[in-house]
Amino acid sequence: MPRLPVIAGLIRRRLLVNYRVDPEHISRLLPEGFRPKQHEGHTIAGICLIRLEEIRPQGLPAWAGISSENAAHRIAVQWDDPDGADREGVFIPRRDTGSVMNHLAGGRVFPGEHHLADFRVTDEDGRIDMRVDARNGQMRLRVLARETTDFPASSCFASLNQSSAFFEPGSVGFSVTKDCCKLDGIELETQRWEVRPLEVESVESSYFDDLSIFPAGSAVFDHALIMRDIPHAWHGVPSRRVATPVA
């Protein structure tokens, strides 16, 4: 893959829908070299639902950019760099997009292969109704939520600040590709990090609700966050090879 130019744009809306997952179970789903990042004995996994606007190579005017709705299933992980430094980010077993361009460019021009999906989104007056259906039938999800100022007491995180501090360093993501032993890498740089609580009225996920992947009780919805109107940039990072094929 050619070196990725810096891609600039605007995160118009980003939802982080988070589950607390049994670390021992999730370890079996991770490629070699990765270990679950934990909080209070739980691994945190979930879905990033992100609307991107004004996406273009850095230096071009915003009007030249494109927009898209995207979804990424992710697991918080840690790993050791070759120099021994401890790193953290996310492992992404699946990406979906409503953009044909993202689908065609993903894994070729832009790191991360994207499945095509249909996104139906209503975002009005602080209420969000989002449904995503992969065109290959392999993924579906539905989220009904509203913005709030209250962080849920049921979360394994004690506060919004504690949750925010957990997610902010995880800017590097490694995604599954058609090559079973290669992971595409990309890093998200935001001009500011600003999250707010999102009250989820209901969430359905064909991934986290699949008992063949997550036995009963091993993945439980924890809380959700929302970001809006964040200028950002994407940077390519070297792909990662693994000796054992990724499931």
LINNORLIN-V287831 format. One record per helix or strand of 3 or more residues. SS is the DSSP state (H for helix, E for strand). FROM is the first residue (numbers start at 1). LEN is the number of residues. Records with the same first field share a line. If there is no record, write none. Layout:
# LINNORLIN-V287831
SS=FROM-LEN + FROM-LEN
This chain:
# LINNORLIN-V287831
E=7-16 + 42-16 + 66-15 + 86-12 + 115-10 + 127-8 + 140-8 + 172-5 + 182-9 + 196-10 + 219-23
H=23-5 + 62-3 + 100-6 + 160-9
